[in-house]
């Protein structure tokens, strides 16, 4: 199934003490490139997130954002260092007595001494945390992939329509090409007849010249290859594997054959069809830049 390289997915769950949200989004990129936005305390989740997304997509610039909120606020424990606090109080009261100052100390005055508090961070087990984040991440990835597949399906329909347009123009070229030799022979015969007037015309020479001309403008090989590339393109559109790079190569080959046909056949009708084909190829080139 075709997939676009642009997509978005979101997952959310409340698991015990944690409110977890994971968002995944991506844009076009030639290769797989991963970035993440994680709370500092949970940076250890980055590699696991990367592997989860790498399994889900092969190309694109992908960003995963994770929000983890502790519902009970118990991520850290703060305790009062009583010995240090008593030391500050004793020193301040001695200073007040020595300097004959009013002892107006209040609890709020102690806040200016941060070392009287000790903060104990709650230990986070990486495996336990990933066990909570992983299902949320997979929910986001599933929605992300689904959006990429939906866009890919729409692109597939448009690409198939453009391939049919190219095939139609190619058929007109194939029907027109065999007539070029006879038309060239008629024009050449008429010109020589006008120059030589009543003199005899060497028709064998004319036939030879027409044959040489036909050989120069022969496009059978190019049209056969072009049809082959169109068939391969259609087959790849039905593939379950990522095909963006292969399609990019085929577009180059389609364009190469179209250019050769245009340069060989200096015929107005064929030139117009070649222009139509190249226009469709260019539109296809633009579209497949967004395919995985």
C-alpha positions, 0 to 999 in steps of 0.5 A: 500500500502506498504511503505518503511521507506526511502524517500525524498521530496522537495517543493519550492515556491515564495510567495510574499516577501518570497522564501520558500523551504522545504525538507523532508527525512527519514531513518529506525527507529523502531518508529516515530522520528522527527527532524527539521532544521529551521531558528531561527526566525521561530522555531515556525513552528516546531510543525506544521511541525511535525504534518503534517509529523506524519499524513503522516507516522507512522514510520521512523527517519524523518528530515524536513529542511526549508529555508525562504529567505526574497526577499526585505531584509525588515525583520528588520528596522534600524534607527539612534539615532540622539541625541546619535550621536550628543552627540558623535560628541560634545564630540569628537570635544570638546576633539579635541579642548582641546587637540589641535588635528585636527578635521578630523571626518568622517561618517565612524568613527561613525560606531564604536559606535553601540548604535547610531543605533536602529534595529527594527525587523519586527513582524512575525505572526505565522499563516500568516507564516504557511499559506505560508509554509504549501502548500510548506511543503505538496508538499514536503511531497507528494513527500516524500510519493510517493518515499516511496510508490514506494520503497514499491511497489518494495519491495512487488514484491520481498517479494511475489517472496520469499514467493512463493519460500518458498511455493515451498520448503514447498510443497516438504517437504509435499510430502517427509514427508509421505515417511519417515515412510515406509523408516524407516520400510524397514531399520529397517526390513532389519537390524533385518533380518540381525541380526536374520538371519533365525529366525522369525521377529515379524512384529507387533513389527516393525509396532509399532516401525515404528508408534512411529517413524512416530509420532516423526517426524510428521510435519503436524501441523508445515506445516499447521501453516507455510502455514497459516503464508504465507497466512497471510503474503500475505494478509498483503502485500495487506493492506493499513495500515502500516504493518512493525511490523506485518510482523516482528512478522510473520517472527519470527513465520515462522522461528519458524516453519521452525526450528521445522520441521528441528529438527524433520525430520533428512532427508537429502532432507527435511533438504535441503529444510528447509535450503532453507526456512530459507535462504529466511526467513532471506532475508525477515527479512532484507527487512521488516526492511525498511517497515513502 
